[in-house]
Amino acid sequence: MPFANSAVTDIIATTIQNRSGTLADNVTNNNAILRRLKAKGNVKPAGGGNVILQEIMYVDSTMINVNSYSGYEVINIAPNSPISAASFNWTQYAGAVTMSGLEMLQNSSKEAIIDLMEGRISVAEAELQNRIDYDIYQDGTGNGGKNITGLALAVPDDPTTGTYGGISRVNYTFWRSQYYRGVTDGGSAVSAANIQAYMSTLALRCVRGNNKPDLWVADQTYFALYLNSLQAIQRISSMDGDGSAGAGFPALKFYGGGMASDVVMGGGISGAVSSTQLTSGATSAHMWALNTDFIFFRPHRDRNFVPIGGERQSVNQDAVVKLIGWAGNLTSSGPQFCGVLIA
């Protein structure tokens, strides 16, 4: 049965469509990692296919054909093109915006409907932002394996096992990220007294030539430890967010290991991530050293927080539902250049 005001559903769809670009920006701005990726141009829409392919280059010691030579010595011209691609599944997210027939009657003017929908869309936006922020730190196995493949798999606590992007870390050591454990490797738990030394050691493990970490993301606990370690030299902080992953994030600088990088807190009032409440933020007692040149946010170009499908009217209710959808994944072309500091 059509609604009394048949233009209402068009207004709803138009309102969502007009806000879709803003929503895409808000989601990337809501997460320190995604904000840095956007600033670097590493938010790269994908066009389709059954998986998202992320091209990689690696060194296969059995195929190296580069060597010195003398005079007429035969030069090795065997093919040497170790170029491959990691593959990542498409993940899909959706938020619902609903309006009952009574609400449509009560807000029958175009302006009133738009005002109501703006509020409803804002709620859906916030939920999508927080959910994706949560999943950025997870391993993708949540919700039956339908979630974004986040840092817990890209830069895991133990990078010597399992598969990431379709590539075995058991068989291919180049695909392993770095890690440093406070108690096991440093001799004591992470504290304000040793965190800078631990960070320097981890950072140096992630260096190859001019490739080095440019962003550290810490949970509230480790960020506080690093902050406390700097009390004697507070002037190196960057409280306005300039040069950091983004304005508004608590941000500091790290100059250890002969490099300069930003340190941000991934979390806040909601605390560490919770598998039961799905609160957003970095995993407790974790600090990631990320080289964001090798990390990408890959939304589908046709499903980047836009309305999904047409009008959805309930069969047995006087209500209409519109869905806001996103599809894509977080990918990496070089997890070996990133690392994690854990207890």
matplotlib code that plots the C-alpha trace (Angstrom):
import matplotlib.pyplot as plt

x = [0.0, 1.4, 2.1, -0.2, 2.7, 4.4, 7.2, 8.4, 10.5, 12.1, 13.0, 14.5, 16.6, 17.7, 18.6, 20.8, 22.4, 23.3, 25.0, 26.8, 30.0, 30.0, 29.5, 32.5, 34.6, 33.3, 34.2, 37.7, 38.1, 36.7, 39.7, 43.3, 44.6, 42.0, 42.6, 46.3, 45.6, 43.2, 45.9, 48.4, 46.0, 45.7, 42.0, 41.7, 38.3, 38.1, 36.0, 34.9, 36.0, 35.3, 38.2, 40.2, 43.7, 46.6, 49.8, 53.0, 56.7, 59.0, 62.4, 62.7, 66.3, 66.0, 65.2, 67.7, 69.5, 71.5, 75.3, 78.6, 80.4, 83.7, 84.3, 82.5, 81.2, 77.7, 75.1, 72.2, 69.0, 66.6, 63.2, 63.1, 59.8, 58.5, 55.4, 52.2, 49.1, 47.5, 43.7, 41.2, 37.5, 34.8, 33.2, 29.8, 28.3, 24.9, 22.9, 19.1, 17.2, 13.5, 10.4, 6.8, 3.7, 2.7, 6.0, 5.5, 2.0, 3.3, 6.2, 4.2, 6.1, 9.2, 11.3, 10.1, 10.8, 14.3, 15.0, 13.7, 15.8, 18.9, 18.6, 18.0, 20.9, 23.2, 22.5, 23.1, 26.3, 27.6, 26.9, 28.7, 31.7, 32.0, 31.5, 34.2, 36.5, 36.1, 36.7, 39.8, 41.6, 40.2, 41.2, 38.1, 36.8, 34.0, 30.3, 31.1, 34.1, 32.2, 34.2, 37.0, 40.4, 42.0, 45.3, 44.9, 45.6, 47.6, 50.0, 49.3, 50.8, 52.3, 53.1, 54.7, 51.5, 48.4, 47.5, 46.9, 45.6, 45.8, 49.5, 50.9, 53.1, 54.5, 55.9, 56.7, 58.7, 58.7, 55.0, 55.5, 55.1, 57.3, 56.6, 58.2, 57.1, 57.9, 58.3, 59.7, 62.0, 62.7, 62.8, 60.0, 56.5, 56.0, 56.2, 56.9, 60.6, 61.2, 58.5, 60.8, 63.5, 61.0, 59.6, 63.0, 63.9, 60.6, 60.9, 64.3, 63.0, 60.5, 63.1, 64.3, 66.2, 63.9, 60.9, 60.1, 57.0, 55.3, 52.4, 52.1, 48.6, 48.3, 45.5, 44.8, 47.1, 50.2, 49.6, 49.5, 52.8, 54.4, 53.0, 54.4, 57.8, 57.9, 57.0, 60.5, 60.3, 56.7, 57.5, 57.7, 53.9, 51.6, 48.4, 46.8, 47.0, 49.2, 51.1, 49.5, 47.0, 44.3, 43.1, 41.3, 43.3, 45.6, 48.9, 52.6, 55.9, 58.3, 62.0, 63.5, 65.4, 66.6, 63.2, 60.3, 56.7, 53.4, 51.9, 48.2, 45.7, 43.2, 40.4, 39.2, 36.2, 34.8, 38.1, 39.5, 37.6, 34.9, 33.7, 30.4, 29.7, 31.5, 33.0, 35.6, 39.3, 42.6, 43.0, 44.1, 47.9, 48.8, 50.8, 51.2, 54.1, 52.6, 54.2, 51.1, 52.7, 51.8, 48.3, 45.2, 41.5, 39.7, 36.0, 34.0, 33.5, 29.8, 29.2, 30.9, 28.2, 25.4, 21.7, 21.3, 18.4, 15.0, 12.1, 11.6, 8.1, 7.3, 4.7, 2.9, 3.9, 3.2, 6.9, 9.6, 13.3, 16.3, 19.7, 23.1, 25.7, 29.5, 31.7, 35.4, 38.3, 41.5, 44.5, 48.3, 51.1, 53.9, 53.0, 56.7, 57.2, 54.8, 55.0, 53.2, 54.4, 52.7, 53.0]
y = [0.0, 3.4, 6.0, 9.0, 11.2, 9.2, 11.7, 10.9, 7.9, 9.9, 12.6, 9.9, 8.4, 11.9, 12.9, 9.8, 10.2, 13.8, 12.8, 9.8, 11.7, 13.3, 9.9, 8.5, 11.4, 11.1, 7.4, 7.9, 10.9, 8.9, 6.6, 7.8, 5.1, 5.8, 9.5, 9.0, 6.7, 9.3, 12.0, 9.8, 8.9, 5.3, 5.2, 3.5, 2.5, -0.9, -1.7, -5.3, -8.9, -11.8, -10.6, -7.4, -7.9, -5.9, -6.1, -6.9, -7.2, -9.5, -11.1, -14.8, -15.8, -18.7, -16.4, -13.6, -13.0, -9.9, -10.4, -8.9, -10.2, -9.8, -9.4, -12.0, -13.9, -15.2, -13.1, -14.8, -13.8, -16.2, -14.6, -12.8, -11.1, -12.0, -9.9, -11.3, -10.1, -10.7, -11.3, -10.0, -10.9, -8.2, -7.3, -5.6, -3.2, -1.6, 0.6, 1.0, 4.3, 3.8, 5.9, 4.8, 5.9, 7.9, 9.8, 10.6, 12.1, 14.0, 15.4, 15.9, 18.9, 18.3, 20.4, 18.5, 15.1, 16.2, 17.4, 14.1, 12.1, 14.1, 13.0, 9.4, 9.3, 10.8, 7.9, 5.4, 7.2, 7.1, 3.4, 2.7, 4.8, 3.1, -0.4, 0.0, 1.7, -1.4, -3.9, -2.0, -3.5, -7.0, -10.1, -10.4, -13.5, -11.8, -12.1, -15.4, -14.1, -11.3, -8.4, -6.2, -7.9, -5.6, -5.1, -8.2, -10.2, -7.8, -7.1, -10.0, -10.8, -13.9, -13.4, -16.8, -18.7, -18.5, -16.9, -13.3, -12.1, -15.6, -15.9, -18.4, -16.8, -20.3, -20.7, -17.1, -15.3, -12.0, -11.8, -11.7, -8.5, -7.6, -7.8, -7.0, -8.5, -6.6, -9.5, -12.1, -9.9, -6.9, -8.6, -6.7, -5.5, -2.4, 0.7, 4.4, 3.7, 1.3, 2.0, 4.3, 1.7, -1.0, 1.3, 2.0, -1.7, -2.5, 0.5, -0.6, -4.0, -2.4, -0.5, -1.2, 1.7, 4.7, 2.5, 3.0, 3.4, 6.8, 6.2, 4.6, 3.7, 2.9, 1.9, 4.2, 2.4, 2.3, 5.9, 7.0, 5.1, 6.9, 10.2, 9.7, 8.9, 12.3, 14.5, 15.9, 17.0, 17.9, 20.3, 17.6, 17.0, 18.0, 18.9, 20.6, 17.5, 19.2, 16.6, 13.8, 11.3, 14.0, 17.0, 16.0, 12.9, 13.0, 13.1, 13.0, 12.6, 9.8, 10.4, 7.0, 4.7, 7.7, 8.5, 10.8, 9.6, 10.4, 8.7, 8.7, 7.2, 4.8, 4.9, 7.0, 7.2, 3.8, 2.2, -0.8, -2.8, -5.1, -8.2, -8.0, -4.3, -3.6, -0.4, 1.1, 1.7, 0.0, -3.4, -3.3, -3.3, -2.9, -0.3, -0.7, 0.7, 1.3, 2.1, 3.5, 3.5, -0.2, -0.1, 0.7, 1.2, -0.2, 0.6, -0.5, 2.6, 1.9, 1.0, 3.7, 4.6, 5.0, 3.9, 0.3, -0.7, 1.0, 1.5, -1.2, -1.2, -3.6, -6.3, -6.2, -2.8, 0.8, 1.7, 2.2, 1.3, 2.6, 1.0, 2.8, 0.4, 0.0, -2.8, -3.2, -4.1, -3.0, -4.4, -4.4, -4.8, -5.0, -6.2, -6.8, -3.1, -2.9, -4.2, -4.4, -3.8, -6.1, -7.1]
z = [0.0, -1.0, 1.7, 2.0, 0.9, -1.9, -2.2, 1.4, 0.4, -2.4, 0.2, 2.5, -0.3, -1.5, 2.0, 2.5, -0.9, -0.2, 3.0, 1.7, 0.9, 4.3, 5.9, 4.1, 5.3, 8.8, 9.0, 7.9, 10.2, 13.1, 13.1, 13.4, 11.1, 8.4, 8.6, 8.0, 5.0, 3.5, 3.9, 2.1, -0.7, 0.4, 0.5, -2.9, -4.2, -5.9, -8.9, -8.4, -8.7, -6.3, -4.0, -3.5, -4.8, -3.3, -5.4, -3.5, -4.4, -2.5, -2.7, -3.6, -2.9, -5.3, -8.2, -7.8, -11.1, -10.2, -9.7, -10.7, -13.8, -15.7, -19.4, -21.5, -18.6, -19.2, -17.5, -15.7, -17.7, -15.9, -15.2, -11.9, -11.3, -7.9, -8.2, -6.7, -5.0, -1.6, -1.8, 0.7, 0.8, 0.4, 3.7, 3.8, 6.4, 6.5, 8.8, 8.8, 8.7, 9.5, 9.6, 10.5, 8.7, 11.8, 11.9, 8.2, 9.0, 12.0, 9.8, 6.6, 5.3, 3.2, 5.7, 8.7, 7.1, 6.2, 9.7, 11.1, 8.6, 9.4, 13.0, 12.1, 9.6, 12.2, 14.5, 11.7, 10.8, 14.4, 14.7, 11.4, 12.4, 15.8, 14.3, 11.7, 14.2, 16.4, 13.5, 12.3, 15.4, 15.1, 13.0, 10.8, 12.3, 14.2, 13.1, 11.3, 9.5, 7.8, 9.4, 8.1, 8.3, 10.8, 12.6, 14.8, 11.7, 9.6, 12.5, 15.0, 18.3, 16.8, 13.1, 12.5, 12.0, 10.0, 6.7, 5.8, 2.5, 1.2, 1.8, 4.4, 7.0, 7.8, 4.3, 3.5, 6.2, 4.2, 5.0, 8.8, 10.7, 13.6, 17.3, 20.7, 24.0, 27.1, 29.6, 27.1, 25.0, 27.3, 30.6, 32.3, 31.7, 29.6, 31.8, 31.6, 32.4, 29.5, 26.8, 24.8, 24.6, 23.6, 21.0, 19.6, 19.3, 17.6, 15.2, 14.1, 13.3, 10.9, 8.9, 5.4, 3.7, 4.0, 4.8, 8.5, 10.8, 10.5, 12.9, 16.3, 17.6, 21.2, 23.5, 26.4, 28.8, 26.6, 25.4, 29.0, 29.7, 26.7, 27.8, 31.4, 29.9, 28.3, 31.3, 31.5, 27.8, 27.3, 24.5, 21.9, 22.2, 19.4, 21.1, 18.1, 16.0, 13.4, 11.5, 13.4, 12.1, 12.5, 14.4, 17.6, 18.4, 21.4, 19.6, 20.5, 18.7, 18.8, 17.8, 18.8, 16.5, 14.5, 13.1, 13.6, 13.8, 15.3, 18.4, 18.7, 21.1, 19.5, 22.0, 24.9, 27.1, 26.0, 27.0, 25.1, 22.6, 24.0, 22.2, 24.0, 23.7, 20.5, 21.9, 19.7, 20.4, 20.3, 21.9, 25.5, 26.2, 22.5, 20.6, 16.8, 14.8, 11.4, 8.0, 6.4, 3.0, 2.9, 4.3, 2.3, 2.9, -0.1, -0.4, -3.4, -5.6, -5.9, -2.3, -0.2, 2.4, -0.1, -0.1, -0.9, -3.2, -3.5, -1.1, 1.5, 3.0, 5.7, 4.7, 8.0, 9.4, 8.5, 8.1, 5.6, 5.9, 4.0, 4.2, 4.1, 2.9, 2.6, 1.1, 1.0, 3.3, 4.9, 3.0, 3.2, 0.7, 3.3, 6.8, 7.4, 7.7, 10.7, 14.2, 17.6, 21.1, 23.6, 27.3]

ax = plt.figure().add_subplot(projection="3d")
ax.plot(x, y, z, "-o")
ax.set_aspect("equal")
plt.show()
